[in-house]
Amino acid sequence: MIRQAIIAAATLSTIALPAVAAADPVIGQPAPCVKIADLAGADFSVKQCGISDVDQYRAGLENNGGSYCGPSSLYNVLHHWAHERNAPVGWLTTKVKNLDPKDPADHNVITNSVGRIGVDAQYTSKGTKLSNLRTAWTIATKPARDAGWSTATEGISPHGNADFGGDMAKKLARGPLQMLYGRYTAGPQSSLQRGGGHLVTVTAVEGSFGGNTVQVRYMDPAKAADHGVGDYLKTQSTYATVTATLTKRSVYEYIPVTDNPDTDTDESLTPGTYRTVTRWQLTTPTSTPTTTVLVEGFNWFDMAPPVG
């Protein structure tokens, strides 16, 4: 029954939603968001609304939230399901539906919520893993399942995937995604070597099924116009969307050996290994030639209310 409910809801998402008539917009006000789920034909265009853009840099988190991109981007996903879909998600007495990231009165509670997601996702000083963030989602959505909702989540990698962009569109039609990318620099023997990663919340995608390029828009918890200014660690920045292009490419990657601190031997002196993998290069107008940003996968999330 759980899978049937989600499949039935997903079927409805393949219908493109037309724009609705509205009164003339007020000058200076942003246009209202209109959801799009056009998956018919050779091209796709998908857009979700009601997604927050919470800052990861927050007082009260380890290193002021420097490695909390994963928990912050997952909070954005939960915000969408709570505010747009009326799903009862949260922890104990903390209900995401009752919180507004733009309300200063809710800032500390949201910081605690991001911290809770970090605990459930087994946060370390290096950040969080996609698989552990799916566990945190399962914990945060338990109140919904207790109320009869069905939930599902899984991760998708571009390597060995014939239509990664198409999969992004299909899953985004059901709800916002969590996208992971790595930052790479030149490695030995004309390879690329990963130097760190980052997680963002995908809000829109456009492209063609089976194509090699996709236009994406996402919320980046690390980007804010007021970063480093005043009490930025104690306030929520203005929401902003990043626009980028994803391009499919084959990558020759060098993977160094990591030292095991529990042994006397320095394993990092051991020669690393090489592999060829499929990734999607992410570029923006501000991309630099010294760093290559490669998408390594995404988490998708789905929910369906009780039937009947």
C-alpha positions as CSV (number, residue, x, y, z in Angstrom):
1,M,0.0,0.0,0.0
2,I,2.9,2.4,0.8
3,R,4.5,2.0,-2.6
4,Q,1.1,2.1,-4.4
5,A,0.2,5.4,-2.7
6,I,3.5,7.0,-3.8
7,I,3.3,5.6,-7.3
8,A,-0.2,6.9,-7.7
9,A,0.9,10.4,-6.6
10,A,3.9,10.3,-8.9
11,T,1.6,9.5,-11.9
12,L,-0.2,12.8,-11.2
13,S,3.1,14.7,-11.2
14,T,3.7,14.0,-14.9
15,I,1.0,16.5,-15.9
16,A,2.3,20.0,-16.6
17,L,0.6,22.5,-14.3
18,P,-0.5,25.6,-16.2
19,A,0.1,29.1,-14.9
20,V,-2.8,30.6,-13.0
21,A,-4.3,34.0,-13.6
22,A,-3.5,36.5,-10.9
23,A,-3.8,40.2,-10.2
24,D,-1.2,42.6,-11.4
25,P,1.9,42.2,-9.2
26,V,3.0,44.8,-6.8
27,I,6.0,46.7,-8.0
28,G,9.1,45.6,-6.2
29,Q,7.6,42.3,-5.0
30,P,8.9,38.9,-6.3
31,A,6.5,37.1,-8.6
32,P,4.7,34.2,-6.9
33,C,6.3,30.8,-7.5
34,V,4.4,28.5,-9.9
35,K,5.0,24.7,-9.6
36,I,6.0,23.0,-12.9
37,A,6.0,19.3,-13.5
38,D,6.3,18.9,-17.3
39,L,7.7,15.4,-18.1
40,A,5.9,14.8,-21.3
41,G,7.8,14.5,-24.6
42,A,11.5,14.6,-25.2
43,D,12.2,17.6,-22.9
44,F,11.5,18.2,-19.3
45,S,10.9,21.2,-17.1
46,V,10.3,20.8,-13.4
47,K,10.1,23.4,-10.6
48,Q,9.2,23.0,-6.9
49,C,8.0,25.9,-4.7
50,G,7.9,26.5,-1.0
51,I,11.5,25.5,-0.3
52,S,13.5,27.4,2.4
53,D,17.1,28.5,2.1
54,V,18.3,28.2,5.7
55,D,21.9,29.3,6.4
56,Q,24.4,26.6,7.5
57,Y,26.6,29.2,9.2
58,R,24.9,29.5,12.6
59,A,26.1,30.3,16.2
60,G,25.7,27.2,18.4
61,L,26.9,24.7,15.8
62,E,30.4,23.2,15.7
63,N,32.7,25.5,13.9
64,N,29.7,27.9,13.4
65,G,28.2,25.4,11.0
66,G,31.1,25.3,8.6
67,S,30.4,21.6,7.8
68,Y,26.6,21.6,8.2
69,C,25.6,21.9,4.5
70,G,24.0,18.4,4.6
71,P,21.7,19.0,7.6
72,S,20.8,22.5,6.4
73,S,19.9,21.3,2.9
74,L,17.8,18.5,4.4
75,Y,16.0,21.0,6.6
76,N,15.0,22.8,3.3
77,V,13.5,19.6,2.0
78,L,11.5,19.0,5.3
79,H,10.3,22.6,5.2
80,H,8.8,22.0,1.7
81,W,6.9,18.9,2.8
82,A,5.7,20.6,6.0
83,H,4.6,23.9,4.4
84,E,3.6,22.9,0.9
85,R,2.3,19.4,1.5
86,N,1.1,19.8,5.1
87,A,3.1,16.8,6.2
88,P,3.6,16.4,10.0
89,V,7.4,16.2,10.1
90,G,9.7,17.1,13.0
91,W,11.1,15.9,16.3
92,L,9.1,15.4,19.5
93,T,7.4,18.8,20.2
94,T,9.3,20.6,17.3
95,K,7.1,20.7,14.2
96,V,8.6,22.1,11.1
97,K,5.3,23.4,9.9
98,N,5.2,25.8,12.8
99,L,8.6,27.3,12.1
100,D,9.5,30.1,9.7
101,P,13.2,30.6,8.9
102,K,12.6,34.2,8.1
103,D,11.1,34.9,11.6
104,P,13.9,35.9,14.1
105,A,11.9,34.3,16.9
106,D,12.4,30.9,15.3
107,H,16.1,31.2,14.6
108,N,17.3,29.3,17.6
109,V,14.8,26.5,17.3
110,I,15.8,26.0,13.6
111,T,19.5,26.0,14.6
112,N,18.6,23.2,17.1
113,S,16.7,21.4,14.4
114,V,19.7,21.6,12.0
115,G,21.9,20.3,14.9
116,R,19.4,17.4,15.5
117,I,19.6,16.4,11.8
118,G,23.4,16.4,12.2
119,V,23.2,14.0,15.1
120,D,20.8,11.7,13.3
121,A,23.0,11.8,10.2
122,Q,26.1,11.0,12.2
123,Y,27.7,14.3,11.6
124,T,31.5,14.6,11.9
125,S,33.9,17.6,11.4
126,K,34.1,16.5,7.8
127,G,30.3,16.8,7.3
128,T,27.6,14.2,6.6
129,K,27.1,11.4,4.0
130,L,24.2,11.1,1.6
131,S,23.2,7.7,3.0
132,N,23.2,9.0,6.6
133,L,21.1,12.0,5.6
134,R,18.5,9.6,4.3
135,T,18.5,8.0,7.8
136,A,17.9,11.5,9.3
137,W,15.0,12.0,6.9
138,T,13.5,8.7,8.0
139,I,13.7,9.9,11.7
140,A,12.2,13.3,11.0
141,T,9.3,11.8,9.0
142,K,8.3,9.3,11.7
143,P,5.5,11.5,12.9
144,A,4.0,11.4,9.4
145,R,4.2,7.6,9.2
146,D,2.6,7.4,12.7
147,A,-0.3,9.5,11.2
148,G,-0.7,7.2,8.2
149,W,1.6,8.8,5.7
150,S,3.9,6.7,3.5
151,T,7.5,7.9,3.0
152,A,10.4,6.8,0.7
153,T,13.9,8.0,0.0
154,E,17.0,6.7,-2.0
155,G,20.2,8.0,-3.5
156,I,21.1,8.0,-7.2
157,S,24.6,8.2,-8.6
158,P,25.6,9.4,-12.1
159,H,28.1,6.6,-12.6
160,G,26.4,3.8,-14.6
161,N,23.3,5.8,-15.0
162,A,22.0,6.1,-18.6
163,D,19.9,9.2,-17.9
164,F,20.9,10.9,-14.7
165,G,19.4,14.2,-15.8
166,G,16.1,12.5,-16.6
167,D,16.1,10.8,-13.2
168,M,16.6,14.2,-11.5
169,A,13.6,15.6,-13.3
170,K,11.3,12.6,-12.4
171,K,12.3,12.7,-8.7
172,L,12.2,16.5,-8.4
173,A,8.6,16.4,-9.7
174,R,7.7,14.7,-6.4
175,G,9.8,16.9,-4.1
176,P,13.1,18.8,-3.7
177,L,16.4,17.0,-4.0
178,Q,19.6,17.0,-2.1
179,M,22.5,17.2,-4.5
180,L,26.1,16.4,-3.7
181,Y,29.1,17.8,-5.6
182,G,32.8,17.5,-5.1
183,R,35.5,20.1,-5.6
184,Y,38.4,18.8,-7.7
185,T,41.8,20.1,-8.6
186,A,44.6,18.7,-10.9
187,G,46.1,15.4,-9.6
188,P,48.9,13.2,-10.9
189,Q,49.1,11.8,-14.4
190,S,46.5,14.2,-15.8
191,S,43.9,13.1,-13.3
192,L,41.5,15.0,-11.0
193,Q,41.7,14.8,-7.2
194,R,38.8,15.5,-4.9
195,G,39.4,18.1,-2.2
196,G,36.1,18.3,-0.5
197,G,32.3,18.3,-1.1
198,H,29.2,20.3,-0.6
199,L,25.4,19.7,-0.5
200,V,22.7,21.9,-1.9
201,T,18.9,21.7,-2.3
202,V,17.7,21.5,-5.9
203,T,14.5,23.4,-6.7
204,A,14.3,23.3,-10.6
205,V,15.7,21.4,-13.6
206,E,15.3,21.8,-17.4
207,G,16.7,19.6,-20.1
208,S,16.1,16.6,-22.4
209,F,15.7,13.0,-21.6
210,G,18.9,11.2,-22.5
211,G,20.7,14.5,-23.0
212,N,24.2,15.5,-21.8
213,T,23.3,18.9,-20.3
214,V,20.8,20.0,-17.7
215,Q,20.0,23.5,-16.4
216,V,19.5,23.5,-12.6
217,R,18.6,25.9,-9.9
218,Y,19.3,25.3,-6.2
219,M,19.5,26.8,-2.7
220,D,23.0,26.9,-1.4
221,P,23.2,27.0,2.4
222,A,26.7,28.4,2.3
223,K,26.0,31.4,0.1
224,A,24.6,34.5,1.5
225,A,24.9,38.2,0.7
226,D,25.5,39.1,4.3
227,H,28.1,36.3,5.0
228,G,30.7,37.6,7.5
229,V,28.7,40.8,8.1
230,G,27.6,41.9,11.6
231,D,25.5,39.2,13.4
232,Y,25.2,37.0,10.4
233,L,25.6,33.9,12.6
234,K,22.5,34.9,14.5
235,T,20.2,35.9,11.7
236,Q,18.8,34.4,8.5
237,S,20.0,35.8,5.3
238,T,17.8,36.7,2.3
239,Y,16.8,33.6,0.2
240,A,18.7,33.3,-3.0
241,T,18.7,30.8,-5.9
242,V,21.8,29.7,-7.8
243,T,21.6,28.9,-11.5
244,A,24.0,26.4,-13.0
245,T,24.6,24.1,-15.9
246,L,25.4,20.4,-15.5
247,T,27.4,18.7,-18.3
248,K,28.0,14.9,-18.4
249,R,31.6,13.9,-18.6
250,S,34.0,11.0,-18.0
251,V,36.5,11.7,-15.3
252,Y,39.9,10.1,-14.6
253,E,40.1,10.4,-10.8
254,Y,43.0,9.9,-8.5
255,I,42.2,8.6,-5.0
256,P,44.9,9.0,-2.4
257,V,45.3,6.7,0.5
258,T,44.1,8.1,3.8
259,D,46.3,7.7,6.9
260,N,44.8,5.5,9.7
261,P,45.6,7.3,13.0
262,D,45.3,4.0,14.9
263,T,48.3,2.4,13.2
264,D,52.0,3.3,13.4
265,T,52.4,3.3,9.6
266,D,51.6,6.5,7.6
267,E,49.3,5.0,5.0
268,S,49.1,8.3,3.2
269,L,52.6,7.6,1.8
270,T,51.3,4.6,-0.1
271,P,50.5,5.3,-3.8
272,G,46.9,6.0,-4.4
273,T,44.6,4.4,-7.0
274,Y,43.0,5.7,-10.2
275,R,39.5,5.1,-11.7
276,T,37.4,6.4,-14.5
277,V,33.9,7.5,-13.4
278,T,30.9,9.3,-14.9
279,R,30.2,12.7,-13.3
280,W,28.3,15.8,-14.3
281,Q,30.4,19.0,-14.2
282,L,28.7,22.0,-12.6
283,T,29.5,25.4,-13.9
284,T,28.2,28.9,-13.0
285,P,29.1,32.3,-14.2
286,T,31.5,32.6,-11.3
287,S,33.2,29.2,-11.9
288,T,37.0,29.3,-11.8
289,P,39.4,27.3,-14.0
290,T,41.5,26.1,-11.1
291,T,38.6,24.1,-9.5
292,T,36.4,21.6,-11.2
293,V,33.0,21.0,-9.6
294,L,31.5,17.6,-10.2
295,V,28.1,16.3,-9.2
296,E,28.5,12.9,-7.5
297,G,24.8,12.1,-6.8
298,F,21.6,13.1,-5.2
299,N,19.1,12.1,-2.6
300,W,15.4,12.0,-3.5
301,F,12.5,12.1,-1.0
302,D,8.8,11.2,-1.4
303,M,5.7,11.2,0.8
304,A,2.0,10.5,0.3
305,P,-0.8,11.3,2.8
306,P,-3.1,8.6,4.1
307,V,-5.5,7.1,1.4
308,G,-9.2,7.5,2.1
